[in-house]
C-alpha cells in the first residue's frame, strides 16, 4: 500500500468531484459532497493540509482505492 500524498481540502474536493461526488452544501469550513443515487455523504474540511488518517477514511467511505484516488489527483 502506497503512502498518501499531503493535499489540501480543495484538492481532495476536486479529486472526489471527478469520481462523481459533487458539492451539496457548505457548513463553515466543511464541504458536504453527495453522489447521485447514494445516501452516503462525504464531509471534507477546507484545510490547507488534510491528515492522512482523515484522507484515508474519506477514500474508504467513497468506495475508491488509494490508487484510484491518486489517479484522480492527476
C-alpha positions, 0 to 999 in steps of 0.5 A: 500500500502506497503512502498518501500524498499531503493535499489540501481540502480543495484538492481532495474536493476536486479529486472526489468531484471527478469520481462523481461526488459533487458539492451539496452544501457548505457548513463553515469550513466543511464541504458536504459532497453527495453522489447521485443515487447514494445516501452516503455523504462525504464531509471534507474540511477546507484545510490547507493540509488534510491528515492522512488518517482523515484522507484515508477514511474519506477514500474508504467511505467513497468506495475508491482505492488509494490508487484510484484516488491518486489517479484522480489527483492527476 
